[in-house]
Amino acid sequence: MVDNSGNTSDAGEMNQVLRQLRAKFVSSCQERMEVLSAATKDLRVDTENPDALARVRRECHKIAGLAGSIGFAAVGDLAEDIDIKLKQKQVVWAGVEPRVQELMARLRDMAN
Amino acid sequence: MKILVVDDDPIFCELISAELAACGFKEVHAVNSGAAAISSVRESSNPFECILLDIDMPGMDGIELCRLLRAEPSTTGLPIVMVTARSEIESVDKAFAAGATDYLTKPIDRRELQGRMTMASGMARERAARKAVLVQNTSTNTLPFEEPFQLQIDLSCMDYLALQNYVLKLGAMRMFSYIAIAFQVINARQLYQTLDNSGFRDTMSDVAEVIAEALVINDAIVSYVGSGFFVALAKRIPEVSVEEIANQIEMKLQTLNDWYSDLDQMPVLVKIGSPGARGIVNLSAATEILDTALQNTKESTTVLGGYSPENSKCI
């Protein structure tokens, strides 16, 4: 039930949806980690591989938009930081790789 | 309000649908690509009233999709709200140029979403009301004289509410790189009284085109404010000479007025004001530059379009 002011009169309904979305996000963590892991391997061979950099950025971009909105602020902020750095070409891969590894570790923790 | 959400992430689509429902907007249809969005718009028997677009999508991005939706008959005047991550904030400029009316940032903040959607809902209601009135009677002037409307020229024009949103987005610092110049068709009321809806809209669109052409090297965006007033937001560099712009507009208006004369339509007479600009240190709202430009036009005495005592009766 929603009133005209936009406040849910049944906050439990929204909480229920958020719980479901968090669960979906958690179950997607393994797949997201695999995308990042594959791109990271490619970047070990060629640190300027544009396709691999784009894959890292895209995944981080998606995580940044979603995770922060469903209560995983730390993961969202970390992904956003990587997204912005890669977008603005602020750093070379070596400068951003530790952050990506940290993000992958967090995703792994969530998946387990 | 029937809303179309376009985002390549299905979980995000679910989230924003739930957040919209929590804000009171329950009729939400979500798709995951630009192509699916175009299909939905074309196939929907009950038209959408507002669209939320993710900017960064694989394949067709949100900006390209926005441009295409502006060309679709059923979505041409709809509020389009861009949804963007902070890393894409610079892309919002392009989105506004492609026809977006507003934007909001990810992660989603419900208060921000509520505010943006309330504004979009107002735009959609206003559009629906105007459309209903126009369908009832296209021959009389049911278009309110005082209110802004969408000009019928290319993408160098913008709805006035969208222009205000754009200026707010640019913010105080970036507005230093822009100036606002306002124009007034001083015989707009007489034109409004003698032309039908479409004639008045066409005439104001002609004037907008003249203004946009005169300011083309400054990438100006022209917006119709209502009551015969226009505001152009132009880049400050290359330096804008009001005298040079006035000369160009005068020349183009003469051609336009000769054409109107052949159609037995009264000429348009246009006042140009001095530009509104912001200093680097300015604590007022960024949109004040638009108000300043409009005020300058009211105080201006420069009239273009072949003004003479003979045609002064047009005013």
Interface residues (C-beta under 8 A of the other chain):
Chain A: V2 D3 N4 S5 G6 T8 M14 V17 L18 L21 K24 F25 S28 R58 H61 K62 A64 G65 L66 A67 G68 S69 I70 A73 G76 E80 D83 I84 K87 Q88
Chain B: D8 D9 I11 F12 E14 L15 A18 E19 A21 A22 C23 G24 K26 D54 D56 P58 A85 R86 S87 E88 K106 P107 I108 R110 Q114
